Amino acid sequence: MKFTITRQNLHKGLAAVSASIPAKTTLPVLSNVLLEAEDNAVWLSGTDLDVSIRMRVPAEVAQGGAITAPGRKLQELTRELPDEPVDMQARGDQLEIACGHSRFKLNGLPSEEFPNLPAIDFEDGWRVSEESLRLLIKTTSFAVSTEESRPILNGVLWELEDTQMCMVATNGHRLAKMVVKSDSTEAGSADLIVPPIALGQVERLFDEDGTLTVARGGNHLAFRSDEKEVYTRLIEGKYPNYEQVIPKDNDRIATVDRQILEGALRRMAVLASDQTRRVKLSFQTDRVHFDVMTPDLGEAHDELELDYEGDGLEIGFNANYLLEVLRNMPPGEVRLAFKSAERAATVTPASDDLDYLCLVMPLRLVD
């Protein structure tokens, strides 16, 4: 293997794939990146066996071939190289690097030791808008559970249908659901449970306004554009019926500017209990009062003017959960809907531009 590549292209490729390199591993080859030179390009790959990333970068290939090299060291080295062409050549299991007057040799491992990527047929995949997919991921993945007791909730449910896509995530205390229109009908419908770590890589890498192909092979899902690929294991099992927990009859409605509400909650959260993060909200006709009382810390009070329809209501929330929801709402006004102090509240954008809903379960006001 022998090729010449610009420092910028090499650094771009390594930055993309290094995120999938595990910090600690018992398999030495997983600390390496795979370099495959062919057809005036180099494919770089990294994996932790759960998520794999592959990226194509342009290069002048004099001789095709493949080798693995220490990923993080190669990335650090590339960052420090001058902005000159980089010559790379494999000799046995060693990667030789030359840039300007600098010369380096990195001990690698044979490419045959690198794990094979899942075999997936992209011909029967879904065509998905990168912008729509990023929006789905950003607005829902924050709500997944991190507890191991219910592993099915550690993933994001992705429902693909003929005319729309929906993502849902919940940890049992909060829920986020986003629906976007889709015109990809080739592959039919499917319900997939995807690890949020993989979706985070997809959101980071597919950052343009084009389309990508999504395909499933066995228990794996893959995302592909012309230059980038992400592979992940799916979470097996049946996702809970989330529609059952979304209230349809909440008739006490508060409408308020998202940023102003978020600011008040952040102030209240400073004195909220470290255990419960509880903040009491008292809604009246034209305003909401915020109260926090933490015996070993102190008290806090604030109030905001807003539009409120319905009977007065006192309700408690985990401030962190409510703040996370608000941070993912679009700018402008949000609509909070309630039934009672014991029932789930919903938060939606006040405008109808987005089909987006979040749910937050209340906390008891008396311990």
Contacts in CASP RR format, 6 or more apart in sequence:
PFRMAT RR
TARGET T0000
AUTHOR 0000-0000-0000
METHOD contacts of the structure
MODEL  1
MKFTITRQNLHKGLAAVSASIPAKTTLPVLSNVLLEAEDNAVWLSGTDLD
VSIRMRVPAEVAQGGAITAPGRKLQELTRELPDEPVDMQARGDQLEIACG
HSRFKLNGLPSEEFPNLPAIDFEDGWRVSEESLRLLIKTTSFAVSTEESR
PILNGVLWELEDTQMCMVATNGHRLAKMVVKSDSTEAGSADLIVPPIALG
QVERLFDEDGTLTVARGGNHLAFRSDEKEVYTRLIEGKYPNYEQVIPKDN
DRIATVDRQILEGALRRMAVLASDQTRRVKLSFQTDRVHFDVMTPDLGEA
HDELELDYEGDGLEIGFNANYLLEVLRNMPPGEVRLAFKSAERAATVTPA
SDDLDYLCLVMPLRLVD
1 35 0 8 1.000
1 37 0 8 1.000
1 63 0 8 1.000
1 64 0 8 1.000
1 65 0 8 1.000
1 66 0 8 1.000
1 67 0 8 1.000
1 88 0 8 1.000
1 89 0 8 1.000
1 90 0 8 1.000
2 37 0 8 1.000
2 61 0 8 1.000
2 62 0 8 1.000
2 63 0 8 1.000
2 64 0 8 1.000
2 87 0 8 1.000
2 88 0 8 1.000
2 89 0 8 1.000
2 90 0 8 1.000
3 37 0 8 1.000
3 42 0 8 1.000
3 59 0 8 1.000
3 60 0 8 1.000
3 61 0 8 1.000
3 62 0 8 1.000
3 63 0 8 1.000
3 64 0 8 1.000
3 87 0 8 1.000
3 88 0 8 1.000
3 89 0 8 1.000
4 59 0 8 1.000
4 60 0 8 1.000
4 62 0 8 1.000
4 85 0 8 1.000
4 86 0 8 1.000
4 87 0 8 1.000
4 88 0 8 1.000
5 42 0 8 1.000
5 57 0 8 1.000
5 58 0 8 1.000
5 59 0 8 1.000
5 60 0 8 1.000
5 85 0 8 1.000
5 86 0 8 1.000
5 88 0 8 1.000
6 85 0 8 1.000
6 86 0 8 1.000
7 78 0 8 1.000
7 81 0 8 1.000
7 82 0 8 1.000
7 83 0 8 1.000
7 84 0 8 1.000
7 85 0 8 1.000
7 86 0 8 1.000
7 99 0 8 1.000
8 83 0 8 1.000
9 57 0 8 1.000
9 58 0 8 1.000
9 59 0 8 1.000
10 57 0 8 1.000
10 78 0 8 1.000
10 86 0 8 1.000
11 75 0 8 1.000
11 78 0 8 1.000
11 79 0 8 1.000
12 55 0 8 1.000
12 57 0 8 1.000
13 44 0 8 1.000
13 55 0 8 1.000
13 57 0 8 1.000
14 33 0 8 1.000
14 44 0 8 1.000
14 71 0 8 1.000
14 74 0 8 1.000
14 75 0 8 1.000
14 78 0 8 1.000
15 75 0 8 1.000
16 44 0 8 1.000
16 53 0 8 1.000
16 55 0 8 1.000
16 205 0 8 1.000
16 228 0 8 1.000
17 33 0 8 1.000
17 44 0 8 1.000
17 45 0 8 1.000
17 46 0 8 1.000
17 53 0 8 1.000
17 54 0 8 1.000
17 55 0 8 1.000
18 33 0 8 1.000
18 46 0 8 1.000
18 71 0 8 1.000
18 72 0 8 1.000
18 75 0 8 1.000
19 53 0 8 1.000
19 201 0 8 1.000
19 204 0 8 1.000
20 46 0 8 1.000
20 47 0 8 1.000
20 48 0 8 1.000
20 51 0 8 1.000
20 52 0 8 1.000
20 53 0 8 1.000
20 201 0 8 1.000
21 30 0 8 1.000
21 31 0 8 1.000
21 33 0 8 1.000
21 46 0 8 1.000
21 47 0 8 1.000
21 48 0 8 1.000
21 71 0 8 1.000
21 72 0 8 1.000
22 30 0 8 1.000
22 31 0 8 1.000
22 48 0 8 1.000
25 31 0 8 1.000
25 48 0 8 1.000
28 109 0 8 1.000
29 68 0 8 1.000
29 109 0 8 1.000
29 113 0 8 1.000
29 114 0 8 1.000
29 115 0 8 1.000
30 47 0 8 1.000
30 48 0 8 1.000
30 49 0 8 1.000
30 115 0 8 1.000
31 70 0 8 1.000
31 71 0 8 1.000
31 72 0 8 1.000
32 46 0 8 1.000
32 68 0 8 1.000
32 69 0 8 1.000
32 70 0 8 1.000
32 71 0 8 1.000
32 108 0 8 1.000
32 109 0 8 1.000
32 114 0 8 1.000
33 44 0 8 1.000
33 45 0 8 1.000
33 46 0 8 1.000
33 68 0 8 1.000
33 69 0 8 1.000
33 71 0 8 1.000
33 74 0 8 1.000
34 43 0 8 1.000
34 44 0 8 1.000
34 45 0 8 1.000
34 46 0 8 1.000
34 66 0 8 1.000
34 67 0 8 1.000
34 68 0 8 1.000
34 111 0 8 1.000
34 114 0 8 1.000
35 42 0 8 1.000
35 43 0 8 1.000
35 44 0 8 1.000
35 66 0 8 1.000
35 67 0 8 1.000
35 68 0 8 1.000
35 69 0 8 1.000
35 88 0 8 1.000
35 95 0 8 1.000
36 42 0 8 1.000
36 43 0 8 1.000
36 44 0 8 1.000
36 45 0 8 1.000
36 65 0 8 1.000
36 66 0 8 1.000
36 111 0 8 1.000
37 59 0 8 1.000
37 61 0 8 1.000
37 63 0 8 1.000
37 64 0 8 1.000
37 65 0 8 1.000
37 66 0 8 1.000
38 61 0 8 1.000
38 64 0 8 1.000
38 65 0 8 1.000
39 61 0 8 1.000
40 58 0 8 1.000
40 59 0 8 1.000
40 60 0 8 1.000
40 61 0 8 1.000
41 56 0 8 1.000
41 57 0 8 1.000
41 58 0 8 1.000
41 59 0 8 1.000
41 61 0 8 1.000
42 56 0 8 1.000
42 57 0 8 1.000
42 59 0 8 1.000
42 61 0 8 1.000
43 54 0 8 1.000
43 55 0 8 1.000
43 56 0 8 1.000
44 54 0 8 1.000
44 55 0 8 1.000
44 57 0 8 1.000
45 52 0 8 1.000
45 53 0 8 1.000
45 54 0 8 1.000
45 55 0 8 1.000
45 114 0 8 1.000
45 117 0 8 1.000
46 52 0 8 1.000
46 53 0 8 1.000
46 54 0 8 1.000
47 53 0 8 1.000
47 114 0 8 1.000
47 115 0 8 1.000
47 117 0 8 1.000
47 231 0 8 1.000
49 115 0 8 1.000
50 195 0 8 1.000
50 197 0 8 1.000
50 198 0 8 1.000
50 232 0 8 1.000
50 233 0 8 1.000
51 195 0 8 1.000
51 197 0 8 1.000
51 198 0 8 1.000
51 201 0 8 1.000
51 230 0 8 1.000
51 231 0 8 1.000
51 232 0 8 1.000
51 233 0 8 1.000
52 115 0 8 1.000
52 117 0 8 1.000
52 118 0 8 1.000
52 229 0 8 1.000
52 230 0 8 1.000
52 231 0 8 1.000
52 232 0 8 1.000
53 201 0 8 1.000
53 205 0 8 1.000
53 228 0 8 1.000
53 229 0 8 1.000
53 230 0 8 1.000
53 231 0 8 1.000
54 117 0 8 1.000
54 228 0 8 1.000
54 229 0 8 1.000
54 230 0 8 1.000
54 231 0 8 1.000
55 205 0 8 1.000
55 227 0 8 1.000
55 228 0 8 1.000
55 229 0 8 1.000
56 226 0 8 1.000
56 227 0 8 1.000
56 228 0 8 1.000
57 227 0 8 1.000
65 90 0 8 1.000
65 111 0 8 1.000
66 90 0 8 1.000
66 111 0 8 1.000
67 90 0 8 1.000
67 92 0 8 1.000
67 93 0 8 1.000
67 95 0 8 1.000
67 108 0 8 1.000
67 109 0 8 1.000
67 110 0 8 1.000
67 111 0 8 1.000
68 108 0 8 1.000
68 109 0 8 1.000
68 110 0 8 1.000
68 111 0 8 1.000
68 113 0 8 1.000
68 114 0 8 1.000
69 95 0 8 1.000
69 106 0 8 1.000
69 108 0 8 1.000
70 106 0 8 1.000
70 107 0 8 1.000
70 108 0 8 1.000
73 106 0 8 1.000
74 95 0 8 1.000
74 106 0 8 1.000
77 97 0 8 1.000
77 104 0 8 1.000
77 106 0 8 1.000
78 86 0 8 1.000
81 99 0 8 1.000
81 102 0 8 1.000
82 99 0 8 1.000
82 100 0 8 1.000
82 102 0 8 1.000
84 99 0 8 1.000
84 100 0 8 1.000
85 99 0 8 1.000
86 97 0 8 1.000
86 98 0 8 1.000
86 99 0 8 1.000
87 97 0 8 1.000
87 98 0 8 1.000
87 99 0 8 1.000
88 95 0 8 1.000
88 96 0 8 1.000
88 97 0 8 1.000
88 98 0 8 1.000
89 95 0 8 1.000
89 96 0 8 1.000
90 96 0 8 1.000
93 107 0 8 1.000
93 108 0 8 1.000
93 109 0 8 1.000
93 110 0 8 1.000
94 105 0 8 1.000
94 106 0 8 1.000
94 107 0 8 1.000
94 108 0 8 1.000
95 105 0 8 1.000
95 106 0 8 1.000
95 108 0 8 1.000
96 103 0 8 1.000
96 104 0 8 1.000
96 105 0 8 1.000
97 103 0 8 1.000
97 104 0 8 1.000
97 105 0 8 1.000
97 106 0 8 1.000
98 104 0 8 1.000
117 229 0 8 1.000
117 231 0 8 1.000
118 217 0 8 1.000
118 218 0 8 1.000
118 220 0 8 1.000
118 222 0 8 1.000
118 231 0 8 1.000
119 217 0 8 1.000
120 215 0 8 1.000
120 216 0 8 1.000
120 217 0 8 1.000
120 220 0 8 1.000
120 222 0 8 1.000
120 231 0 8 1.000
121 215 0 8 1.000
121 217 0 8 1.000
122 213 0 8 1.000
122 215 0 8 1.000
122 222 0 8 1.000
122 224 0 8 1.000
124 186 0 8 1.000
124 187 0 8 1.000
124 215 0 8 1.000
125 186 0 8 1.000
125 187 0 8 1.000
125 213 0 8 1.000
125 214 0 8 1.000
125 215 0 8 1.000
125 216 0 8 1.000
126 160 0 8 1.000
126 182 0 8 1.000
126 184 0 8 1.000
126 186 0 8 1.000
126 187 0 8 1.000
126 188 0 8 1.000
126 213 0 8 1.000
126 214 0 8 1.000
126 215 0 8 1.000
127 184 0 8 1.000
127 186 0 8 1.000
127 211 0 8 1.000
127 212 0 8 1.000
127 213 0 8 1.000
128 165 0 8 1.000
128 182 0 8 1.000
128 184 0 8 1.000
128 211 0 8 1.000
128 212 0 8 1.000
128 213 0 8 1.000
128 214 0 8 1.000
129 180 0 8 1.000
129 182 0 8 1.000
129 210 0 8 1.000
129 211 0 8 1.000
130 206 0 8 1.000
130 207 0 8 1.000
130 208 0 8 1.000
130 209 0 8 1.000
130 210 0 8 1.000
130 211 0 8 1.000
130 212 0 8 1.000
130 225 0 8 1.000
131 209 0 8 1.000
131 210 0 8 1.000
132 165 0 8 1.000
132 180 0 8 1.000
132 181 0 8 1.000
132 182 0 8 1.000
133 165 0 8 1.000
133 202 0 8 1.000
133 203 0 8 1.000
133 206 0 8 1.000
133 212 0 8 1.000
134 203 0 8 1.000
134 206 0 8 1.000
134 207 0 8 1.000
135 178 0 8 1.000
135 180 0 8 1.000
136 158 0 8 1.000
136 165 0 8 1.000
136 166 0 8 1.000
136 167 0 8 1.000
136 178 0 8 1.000
136 180 0 8 1.000
137 156 0 8 1.000
137 167 0 8 1.000
137 199 0 8 1.000
137 200 0 8 1.000
137 202 0 8 1.000
137 203 0 8 1.000
138 203 0 8 1.000
138 328 0 8 1.000
139 167 0 8 1.000
139 176 0 8 1.000
139 178 0 8 1.000
139 328 0 8 1.000
139 356 0 8 1.000
140 156 0 8 1.000
140 167 0 8 1.000
140 168 0 8 1.000
140 169 0 8 1.000
140 176 0 8 1.000
140 177 0 8 1.000
140 178 0 8 1.000
141 156 0 8 1.000
141 167 0 8 1.000
141 169 0 8 1.000
141 196 0 8 1.000
141 199 0 8 1.000
141 200 0 8 1.000
142 169 0 8 1.000
142 176 0 8 1.000
142 324 0 8 1.000
142 328 0 8 1.000
143 169 0 8 1.000
143 170 0 8 1.000
143 171 0 8 1.000
143 174 0 8 1.000
143 175 0 8 1.000
143 176 0 8 1.000
143 324 0 8 1.000
143 358 0 8 1.000
144 153 0 8 1.000
144 154 0 8 1.000
144 155 0 8 1.000
144 156 0 8 1.000
144 169 0 8 1.000
144 170 0 8 1.000
144 171 0 8 1.000
144 196 0 8 1.000
145 153 0 8 1.000
145 154 0 8 1.000
145 155 0 8 1.000
145 170 0 8 1.000
145 171 0 8 1.000
145 172 0 8 1.000
146 154 0 8 1.000
146 171 0 8 1.000
147 153 0 8 1.000
147 154 0 8 1.000
147 171 0 8 1.000
148 154 0 8 1.000
151 235 0 8 1.000
152 193 0 8 1.000
152 235 0 8 1.000
152 237 0 8 1.000
152 238 0 8 1.000
152 239 0 8 1.000
152 240 0 8 1.000
153 170 0 8 1.000
153 171 0 8 1.000
153 172 0 8 1.000
153 240 0 8 1.000
154 195 0 8 1.000
154 196 0 8 1.000
154 235 0 8 1.000
155 169 0 8 1.000
155 193 0 8 1.000
155 194 0 8 1.000
155 195 0 8 1.000
155 196 0 8 1.000
155 235 0 8 1.000
156 167 0 8 1.000
156 168 0 8 1.000
156 169 0 8 1.000
156 193 0 8 1.000
156 194 0 8 1.000
156 195 0 8 1.000
156 196 0 8 1.000
156 199 0 8 1.000
157 166 0 8 1.000
157 167 0 8 1.000
157 168 0 8 1.000
157 169 0 8 1.000
157 191 0 8 1.000
157 192 0 8 1.000
157 193 0 8 1.000
157 239 0 8 1.000
157 242 0 8 1.000
158 165 0 8 1.000
158 166 0 8 1.000
158 167 0 8 1.000
158 191 0 8 1.000
158 192 0 8 1.000
158 193 0 8 1.000
158 194 0 8 1.000
159 165 0 8 1.000
159 166 0 8 1.000
159 167 0 8 1.000
159 168 0 8 1.000
159 189 0 8 1.000
159 190 0 8 1.000
159 191 0 8 1.000
160 182 0 8 1.000
160 184 0 8 1.000
160 187 0 8 1.000
160 188 0 8 1.000
160 189 0 8 1.000
160 190 0 8 1.000
160 191 0 8 1.000
160 192 0 8 1.000
160 214 0 8 1.000
161 182 0 8 1.000
161 188 0 8 1.000
161 189 0 8 1.000
162 182 0 8 1.000
162 185 0 8 1.000
162 188 0 8 1.000
162 189 0 8 1.000
163 181 0 8 1.000
163 182 0 8 1.000
163 183 0 8 1.000
163 185 0 8 1.000
164 179 0 8 1.000
164 180 0 8 1.000
164 181 0 8 1.000
164 182 0 8 1.000
165 179 0 8 1.000
165 180 0 8 1.000
165 182 0 8 1.000
166 177 0 8 1.000
166 178 0 8 1.000
166 179 0 8 1.000
166 180 0 8 1.000
167 177 0 8 1.000
167 178 0 8 1.000
168 175 0 8 1.000
168 176 0 8 1.000
168 177 0 8 1.000
168 239 0 8 1.000
168 242 0 8 1.000
169 175 0 8 1.000
169 176 0 8 1.000
169 196 0 8 1.000
170 176 0 8 1.000
170 240 0 8 1.000
170 242 0 8 1.000
170 245 0 8 1.000
170 359 0 8 1.000
172 361 0 8 1.000
173 318 0 8 1.000
173 321 0 8 1.000
173 360 0 8 1.000
173 361 0 8 1.000
174 321 0 8 1.000
174 324 0 8 1.000
174 325 0 8 1.000
174 358 0 8 1.000
174 359 0 8 1.000
174 360 0 8 1.000
174 361 0 8 1.000
175 242 0 8 1.000
175 245 0 8 1.000
175 246 0 8 1.000
175 358 0 8 1.000
175 359 0 8 1.000
176 325 0 8 1.000
176 328 0 8 1.000
176 356 0 8 1.000
176 357 0 8 1.000
176 358 0 8 1.000
176 359 0 8 1.000
177 242 0 8 1.000
177 246 0 8 1.000
177 356 0 8 1.000
177 357 0 8 1.000
177 358 0 8 1.000
177 359 0 8 1.000
178 354 0 8 1.000
178 355 0 8 1.000
178 356 0 8 1.000
179 355 0 8 1.000
179 356 0 8 1.000
180 355 0 8 1.000
187 215 0 8 1.000
190 216 0 8 1.000
191 239 0 8 1.000
192 216 0 8 1.000
192 221 0 8 1.000
192 234 0 8 1.000
193 234 0 8 1.000
193 235 0 8 1.000
193 236 0 8 1.000
193 237 0 8 1.000
193 239 0 8 1.000
194 221 0 8 1.000
194 232 0 8 1.000
194 234 0 8 1.000
194 235 0 8 1.000
195 232 0 8 1.000
195 233 0 8 1.000
195 234 0 8 1.000
195 235 0 8 1.000
197 232 0 8 1.000
198 221 0 8 1.000
198 230 0 8 1.000
198 232 0 8 1.000
201 230 0 8 1.000
202 223 0 8 1.000
202 230 0 8 1.000
205 228 0 8 1.000
205 230 0 8 1.000
206 212 0 8 1.000
206 223 0 8 1.000
206 225 0 8 1.000
206 228 0 8 1.000
208 225 0 8 1.000
210 225 0 8 1.000
211 225 0 8 1.000
212 223 0 8 1.000
212 224 0 8 1.000
212 225 0 8 1.000
213 223 0 8 1.000
213 224 0 8 1.000
213 225 0 8 1.000
214 221 0 8 1.000
214 222 0 8 1.000
214 223 0 8 1.000
214 224 0 8 1.000
215 221 0 8 1.000
215 222 0 8 1.000
215 224 0 8 1.000
216 222 0 8 1.000
216 234 0 8 1.000
219 233 0 8 1.000
219 234 0 8 1.000
219 236 0 8 1.000
220 231 0 8 1.000
220 232 0 8 1.000
220 233 0 8 1.000
220 234 0 8 1.000
221 231 0 8 1.000
221 232 0 8 1.000
221 234 0 8 1.000
222 229 0 8 1.000
222 230 0 8 1.000
222 231 0 8 1.000
222 232 0 8 1.000
223 229 0 8 1.000
223 230 0 8 1.000
223 231 0 8 1.000
224 230 0 8 1.000
245 344 0 8 1.000
245 359 0 8 1.000
246 344 0 8 1.000
246 346 0 8 1.000
246 357 0 8 1.000
246 359 0 8 1.000
247 337 0 8 1.000
247 339 0 8 1.000
247 343 0 8 1.000
247 344 0 8 1.000
247 346 0 8 1.000
247 359 0 8 1.000
249 339 0 8 1.000
250 337 0 8 1.000
250 338 0 8 1.000
250 339 0 8 1.000
250 343 0 8 1.000
250 345 0 8 1.000
250 346 0 8 1.000
251 310 0 8 1.000
251 337 0 8 1.000
251 339 0 8 1.000
252 283 0 8 1.000
252 308 0 8 1.000
252 309 0 8 1.000
252 310 0 8 1.000
252 311 0 8 1.000
252 312 0 8 1.000
252 313 0 8 1.000
252 337 0 8 1.000
252 338 0 8 1.000
252 339 0 8 1.000
253 308 0 8 1.000
253 309 0 8 1.000
253 310 0 8 1.000
253 335 0 8 1.000
253 336 0 8 1.000
253 337 0 8 1.000
253 338 0 8 1.000
254 283 0 8 1.000
254 288 0 8 1.000
254 306 0 8 1.000
254 307 0 8 1.000
254 308 0 8 1.000
254 309 0 8 1.000
254 335 0 8 1.000
254 336 0 8 1.000
254 337 0 8 1.000
254 338 0 8 1.000
255 306 0 8 1.000
255 307 0 8 1.000
255 308 0 8 1.000
255 333 0 8 1.000
255 334 0 8 1.000
255 335 0 8 1.000
255 336 0 8 1.000
255 350 0 8 1.000
256 288 0 8 1.000
256 304 0 8 1.000
256 306 0 8 1.000
256 307 0 8 1.000
256 333 0 8 1.000
256 334 0 8 1.000
256 336 0 8 1.000
257 332 0 8 1.000
257 333 0 8 1.000
257 334 0 8 1.000
258 326 0 8 1.000
258 329 0 8 1.000
258 330 0 8 1.000
258 331 0 8 1.000
258 332 0 8 1.000
258 333 0 8 1.000
258 334 0 8 1.000
259 331 0 8 1.000
259 332 0 8 1.000
260 304 0 8 1.000
261 304 0 8 1.000
261 306 0 8 1.000
261 326 0 8 1.000
261 334 0 8 1.000
262 323 0 8 1.000
262 326 0 8 1.000
262 327 0 8 1.000
264 290 0 8 1.000
264 302 0 8 1.000
264 304 0 8 1.000
265 279 0 8 1.000
265 290 0 8 1.000
265 319 0 8 1.000
265 322 0 8 1.000
265 323 0 8 1.000
265 326 0 8 1.000
266 323 0 8 1.000
267 300 0 8 1.000
267 302 0 8 1.000
268 279 0 8 1.000
268 290 0 8 1.000
268 291 0 8 1.000
268 292 0 8 1.000
268 300 0 8 1.000
268 302 0 8 1.000
268 319 0 8 1.000
269 277 0 8 1.000
269 279 0 8 1.000
269 319 0 8 1.000
269 320 0 8 1.000
269 323 0 8 1.000
270 300 0 8 1.000
271 292 0 8 1.000
271 294 0 8 1.000
271 297 0 8 1.000
271 298 0 8 1.000
271 299 0 8 1.000
271 300 0 8 1.000
272 278 0 8 1.000
272 279 0 8 1.000
272 292 0 8 1.000
272 294 0 8 1.000
272 319 0 8 1.000
273 294 0 8 1.000
273 297 0 8 1.000
276 318 0 8 1.000
276 363 0 8 1.000
277 318 0 8 1.000
277 319 0 8 1.000
277 320 0 8 1.000
277 321 0 8 1.000
278 292 0 8 1.000
278 316 0 8 1.000
278 317 0 8 1.000
278 318 0 8 1.000
278 319 0 8 1.000
278 363 0 8 1.000
278 365 0 8 1.000
279 290 0 8 1.000
279 291 0 8 1.000
279 292 0 8 1.000
279 316 0 8 1.000
279 317 0 8 1.000
279 319 0 8 1.000
279 322 0 8 1.000
280 290 0 8 1.000
280 291 0 8 1.000
280 292 0 8 1.000
280 314 0 8 1.000
280 315 0 8 1.000
280 316 0 8 1.000
280 365 0 8 1.000
281 288 0 8 1.000
281 289 0 8 1.000
281 290 0 8 1.000
281 313 0 8 1.000
281 314 0 8 1.000
281 315 0 8 1.000
281 316 0 8 1.000
281 317 0 8 1.000
282 288 0 8 1.000
282 289 0 8 1.000
282 290 0 8 1.000
282 291 0 8 1.000
282 312 0 8 1.000
282 313 0 8 1.000
282 314 0 8 1.000
283 308 0 8 1.000
283 312 0 8 1.000
283 313 0 8 1.000
283 314 0 8 1.000
283 315 0 8 1.000
283 338 0 8 1.000
284 308 0 8 1.000
284 312 0 8 1.000
285 308 0 8 1.000
285 312 0 8 1.000
286 305 0 8 1.000
286 306 0 8 1.000
286 307 0 8 1.000
286 308 0 8 1.000
287 303 0 8 1.000
287 304 0 8 1.000
287 305 0 8 1.000
287 306 0 8 1.000
287 308 0 8 1.000
288 303 0 8 1.000
288 304 0 8 1.000
288 306 0 8 1.000
288 308 0 8 1.000
289 301 0 8 1.000
289 302 0 8 1.000
289 303 0 8 1.000
290 300 0 8 1.000
290 301 0 8 1.000
290 302 0 8 1.000
290 303 0 8 1.000
290 304 0 8 1.000
291 299 0 8 1.000
291 300 0 8 1.000
291 301 0 8 1.000
292 298 0 8 1.000
292 299 0 8 1.000
292 300 0 8 1.000
292 301 0 8 1.000
293 299 0 8 1.000
313 338 0 8 1.000
313 340 0 8 1.000
313 341 0 8 1.000
314 341 0 8 1.000
314 365 0 8 1.000
315 338 0 8 1.000
315 341 0 8 1.000
315 345 0 8 1.000
315 362 0 8 1.000
315 365 0 8 1.000
316 341 0 8 1.000
316 362 0 8 1.000
316 363 0 8 1.000
316 364 0 8 1.000
316 365 0 8 1.000
317 345 0 8 1.000
317 360 0 8 1.000
317 362 0 8 1.000
317 363 0 8 1.000
318 360 0 8 1.000
318 363 0 8 1.000
321 360 0 8 1.000
322 347 0 8 1.000
322 360 0 8 1.000
325 347 0 8 1.000
325 358 0 8 1.000
325 360 0 8 1.000
326 334 0 8 1.000
326 347 0 8 1.000
328 358 0 8 1.000
329 347 0 8 1.000
329 349 0 8 1.000
329 356 0 8 1.000
329 358 0 8 1.000
330 349 0 8 1.000
330 351 0 8 1.000
330 353 0 8 1.000
330 354 0 8 1.000
330 356 0 8 1.000
332 349 0 8 1.000
332 350 0 8 1.000
332 351 0 8 1.000
333 349 0 8 1.000
333 350 0 8 1.000
333 351 0 8 1.000
334 347 0 8 1.000
334 348 0 8 1.000
334 349 0 8 1.000
334 350 0 8 1.000
335 347 0 8 1.000
335 348 0 8 1.000
335 349 0 8 1.000
335 350 0 8 1.000
336 345 0 8 1.000
336 346 0 8 1.000
336 347 0 8 1.000
337 345 0 8 1.000
337 346 0 8 1.000
337 347 0 8 1.000
337 348 0 8 1.000
338 345 0 8 1.000
341 362 0 8 1.000
341 365 0 8 1.000
342 362 0 8 1.000
343 362 0 8 1.000
344 359 0 8 1.000
344 360 0 8 1.000
344 361 0 8 1.000
344 362 0 8 1.000
345 359 0 8 1.000
345 360 0 8 1.000
345 362 0 8 1.000
346 357 0 8 1.000
346 358 0 8 1.000
346 359 0 8 1.000
347 357 0 8 1.000
347 358 0 8 1.000
347 359 0 8 1.000
347 360 0 8 1.000
348 356 0 8 1.000
348 357 0 8 1.000
348 358 0 8 1.000
349 356 0 8 1.000
END
